[in-house]
Amino acid sequence: MSEQMVRLEAVGYNPEWAAFVARAEVAEGPVRLVYPAQFRAPLTAEFAFVVRGLMDCARHLHRSGRADLRLRRVSDRPAPAWAA
């Protein structure tokens, strides 16, 4: 099994859902997929806690294969720096 790397983009807060939202790019080998991740937490939550929740959500969406929405990115350009 290859290691999955996750990178978060456009992290924001949706007060209607009381949740943080982000685009989460998951890279597994040459495949790069982007999922809309959300994590319910108060606006005053610790940032590290929120990031961990968003990354866990993205990994779950990727593993389950049941994401309603995902985007496949072309990997012809070099990949940016990743957070493990």
N, C-alpha and C positions, 0 to 999 in steps of 0.2 A: 504494500500500500504506500502510495506516495504522500508526501507531506503537503498539507493545504496551507497556503499563505493567504491572509486576509488583509485588505487595505480599505479603510473607510474614507468616504468622500462626502462632502456637503452634509455634515452633521448638523441637525437642527432640532428644535423642540416644537411639538404640536400640542398646544394647550387644550384643544378640544378632546384629544385622546389621552392627555397627561402622559405622553410618551416621547422619547427621543427617536428621531428617524434619521436614516442615512442611506446612501448608496454604498453597498459593500461589494467589493470586487474580490472574488475567490479565484486563486490561481492554483491549479493542480497540474503540474507538468506544463505543457504548452497551451493548455486550455485555460482561458480567462473568462469567467462569467460574472455578471453584476446582478445583485439581488437588492430589492428594496427591504431594508431591515428596520425593525422597530423594537424598542425596549421600553416598557412602562416603568417610569420612575419619576419622582418629583423633580421639579426644576432645580432644586437645591442639592440634588444627589452628587456624590463625588464623581469626578470625571473618569477616574480609572474604573469605577464600578459600572458606569454607563458604557464605556468603551468595551469592557469585557462582555457585557450583556448584548451589545450590538454584534460583536464578533461571534458570540455563541449562537445568536439568531441566524446569522449568515451561514455559519457552518451547518446548522440544523437544516436550513432550506436547501443547501447544496447536497447534503447526504440523503435527505428524504426523497429528492427528485420530484416533489409535489409542489414546487413553487408555482404560484399562479402567474408570476411575471419574472422573466429573467432576460438578460441581454448578453449576447456572446460578443466579446471584443476581439478584433483582429489582432493577432500577435506578430505583425511584421516589423514593428518597431521595438526597440529594447524596453524591457519591463522596468518600471520605476522601483525605487527602494520599497521593501516590504517590511511589515511588522509581523513577527512570528506569533 
